[in-house]
Amino acid sequence: MRVIEIPSFGGPDVLRLGDRPLPVAGAGEVLVRVRASGINRPDVLQRAGMYPAPAGASDIPGLEIAGVIEGGDAEAMAQAGLSVGDRVCALVAGGGYAEYCVAPIGQCLPVPRGLSDVEAASLPETFFTVWSNVFDRGGLQAGETLLVQGGTSGIGVTAIQIAKALGAKVIATAGSDKKCAACLALGADHAVNYKTQDFQSEALRLTEGRGVDVVLDMVAGSYVAKEVQCLAEDGRLVIIAVQGGVQAEFNSALVMRKRLTITGSTLRARPVAFKAAIAKACLQQVWPLLAAGRVKPVVHSVFPAVDAEHTSGSGASRAHALMESNQHVGKIVLTWEVQA
């Protein structure tokens, strides 16, 4: 099968098209013929040498796929209500940039009615992450206010839509007026241009001084102190990335006085059972919203994984370059044409 490999760490141009043997599905797994692969920020970090694959995972990048089940553990598939030929999307710990990928059955979900493979491939990583962090860890409830840092990222567009669909208010930050307009179009109640406005002051102003209930933070660093300031009493700060740095200084007295919770998580290395529980919650709580059109995939760009004019992984290289430019709104996806 054809795959996109990382032969050496570096910029987007290090990605290369390669050949690998087909993976073999083991107990509790399926083999998926991949039609589309989602691109995510951890893939970029892995390519740069800053986020190695967890032990036992494929060194091929890619954390989410959509395609057709080709085979696997028949008994486990039957128990999960899946069959060979079913269209699924799946969260994987690696191996997604390939024509075939093995996925744990518990991490597979049916492609929502009416969605293409490209749209389906844009779902698992961001939807699992948002559900686990905003709703499980952050405990966001209807009527509460969520502050989303980076509202036009893949995570951001997902968080805005699900939170709104489930009855929360949303304030989103973005780096341009155009991106702020995109956040509002997705359903955010307010959007703050963090390059021209102070999100701490704006969050307090927009909540009449009360503060927000949950913050979904992909920046960390100096943002943490400001987030502590603009959280409401009993507020929850959930950190899921550290693009602004790993060190943070903040007012600990405020944490105590307002009874704040500061938490965070990574998903890739968590056990299958944990991810399967998130998949089940998404199937019950979010998949009906997708089927009803209340939450929609937001795909910014699609690249062919294999470019007929190049022998390198040029489609993947261009996809990574776009992600690093931060010019996209929503998800970036690779598509595959499987050889007979």
N, C-alpha and C positions, 0 to 999 in steps of 0.2 A: 504494500500500500504506500501511497505518497503521504509524506508528513512534512511539517515545517519544523526544522530543528534549530537549536542554538549551539553552533559548533564552537563559538567563543563568545565571551561577554563583551558587550559594547552597545553601539547605537542600533537603530532600526535596520541598518544595512547588513548586520551580521546574520540575520535570519536567512536560512537556506532551505531549499526544497531537497528532501531526501527520501530514501526508500527504507522501509522497515518491514519485518514480518508482521502478519496480522496478529493482533493480540488474541489471547484465548480467555474466554469467560470462565471464571471459576464458580464455586458455590455461591449462590445468592447474587450472581451477576448476569448481565446480558451483554451481547455484542451488538453494537449499534452501527449501522452504515450511516456515516455522518453526511448530512446534506448542508449543514451550516454550523459554524463555530463562532461563539461570541468572543469579543476582545474585551479584556478587563485590565485595570491598572496593575493588578498583581502580575500579569503576563509581562508587562513592561519592566517591572522591577526584577522579575526572574531573568529576563533577557540581559539586564544590566548587571546581574550578579548579586543583587541585593535581597533576593527572596527565593532561596533554594526550594525545590520540591520536597515535601515531607518524605520520610523514610517509607519505602515501598511503593511510592507513586511514580508514574512515568516521568521521565525527564523532558518529554515533549510538552511544550506549553499548552495552555487552554483549559479553562475551568467550566465551560458550559457548551453543550452541543444540542442539536436537534437532528433527528433522522428516523430511521426505520430499524426495528429490532430484527436482526438476522438469526439469532439463536441465543443459547444460554441455558441457565438452570431451569429446566422445564417445570419442575415441581414448585420452585419459588415463584416463577412467573405465574403459574396457575393460581397460587395463593394470593398474588397481588392483582389478579384479574388482567394480566397482560399476556399477549400472544405474539408469536413470530409474525411480522408484517405490520404490527402496530406502529403508528407514528408517536414518538415520544420526544420530550426534551429532558435533559438530565444535568445535574451538577456532578462534576468529577474533580478529583484532586490533581489531575494532570492528564495529558494525552489528547486534549480536545482539538488541537490543530492537526488533524489526521483524517483520512478517508474512513477509517474504522476506529472505534473507541469502545473500551469496556467500561460499563457503568454499574454500580451497585443498584439492584432493583429498587431498594427503598428510596433511592435518590432520583428515580425516574418518575415523570409525571406525563399524563397524556397531553398532546398538543391541544390547546383550547380550541373549541369550535370556531372555524372561520379564519384561523391564523395560518400564515405561511410558515415554511421552515425557517426562513430568515427571522421572522418575528418571534417564533418560538425559541430560537437560539439566543435571543436577547433577554430571555426571562430568568433562567434559574439562578445565576450568581447574584444578581441584584435583588431579586424577589426573596430569595432565601435570606440574604444579608439584612434586608430591610425588616422582614418579619421578625427575625431572631433578635435584632438589636432595638428597633423602635417599639415593637409590641411585646416581645418576651422580656427583654432586659429593661427597656425603657418604660414599659407598662403604659403606653399612651392610651388614653380613653377618649371616647366621644366627648366633645365639649372642651377638651384641653387644647393647648397651643403647642405646636411643634415648630422649632427653629431648625431648618435644614441648611447646613453650610455646603455650598456648592450645588445649587438647585438644578443646574443643567447637566450635571454628570449623570452617568447611568444610574447610580444609586439615587441621586437627587430627584430625577424625574419619576422614579418609582416611588420614593418616599412621599413626594407631594401627592401623587394620585391616590395611593392607598390610604394615606391619612385622611384626605378629604372625603374619599368614598366611605370611610368608616366614621365620619362625623367630627373630625378634629379641625381646628383652625391651623393654617400653615403660614409661616413667614419663611421665605427662602432668600438666601444670598447668592449673588452672581457677580461676575467681573465686568459687566458692561450693561448699558441700558437695553441693548438688543436681547441679551440673555435674560435680563429681568423681565422683559416683555414675554419671553418664552415661558418663564416660570408662571406668570399670571395666566397665560393661555392654557397652561396645564392644570390650573385650578388653585394655585396659591392665592391666599387672601392678600398678601403683601410681598413685595420683592425689594430687596435692599442691594444697591450697587456698592459692594464693599470697597471699591476703589475711590469712590467719591463721598461715601457716607460711613458713619461709624455704626456698625451693626448693634453694638451694645446699647447705645443711646436710642437707636431706632426701635429695637425690640422693647425697650422699656416704654417709649412713647406710644407705640402701637398697642401695648397692653395696659395703657393708662397707669404705668408704674408698677403693675403687679408682677411682671416678668413672665417668661415662658415656662411651660411645665416640663418639656423634654427638648434637649438639644441633640441633634445627630451631627457629630463633628468628624470631618475627614481631614482636618488640618492639625489640630493639637498645638503644640508650641505656645506662642504668645496668645493664641485664641482662648486658651483655657481660663486665664484670669478674667477675661471679658465675659466669658460664658457663666462663670460663677457669679459675676455681678448681675447678669440679666436673667438668672433663673429665679422662678417664683419659689415660695416656701414649699418644701418637700419636692423640689425639682430634681430631675434626673439628667445627667450629662453622660452621653454614650459616645465613646471615642472608637472609631473603626479604622482610622488611618492617621499617619503622622507626617503629612506632607510639609507641615510647618516646623518640624523638629520634634525630638523625643523629650526634651526638657521643658518644664513648665513651672512657673511660680504663680501662686494664687493666694487669696486671702482665706486662710484656714478657719479663721473665726467666723466668716460668712458661711462656710460649709456647715459649721456646727449650729450657728444661730438659725439658719434657714433649713436645717436638717436635709442637706443635699446628699444625693448619691452620685458619685463619680465612678463610672464603670466603663468597660470596653470589652472587645473580643476580636478574635480572628476566627475564621471558619474553616479554612482549608485543611488544617491538621486534626480537626475534631473527628471523633469516631463516626462510623456509618450510622449507628443507632441514633446519634444526636441529629445528624442531618436528615435521617428518615423521619424523625419526629417533626422537623420543620417542614419537610415535604408534605406530610399529612395535614399539618395546619394550613399550609398554603392551598392545598387541594380543597379543603373545606371552607376556608375563609376568603381566599383571593381568587381562585379559579372561577367561581361564579361571577365575580365582578368583571373578569376578562370576557367571559362568555356573554355577559350582558352589555359589554361595551362601556362600562363605567370606569374601567381602567384599561389603558391601551398601551401596547408596546410603542416605544419611541426610538426608531432606528434612524440615525443620522446618515450613515454611509455604509455601503456594501462593497467589498472588494473580492475579486476572484482569488482563491488561495493559490491557484496555479495560473500564471500568466503565460499564454502561448508564445509571447515574444521574449520571454526571459527564462533562464534556467534557475535563477535564484528564487527565493520566496518573496518575490517583489510585491505581491498583493498584501502579504502580511507586513512587509516592511513599510509600505505606504500607510497601512492601517495603524501601525505603531507610531509612525511619524505624526499622523493626524491626532492620535490620542495625546501625544506629548505636546502638541501645539495648543491644546486646550480650546480649540475653535469649534468643537463639536457640541451638539445639544442632543443628549441621549446616547444610544448605543452604536457601536461599530461592529460589523459582522463580516466574517469570511464565508464564501460559498465554495462548495466542492462539486466537481463533476467526477463521479466514480468510474474508473475504468472497468470494463467487462472482464 
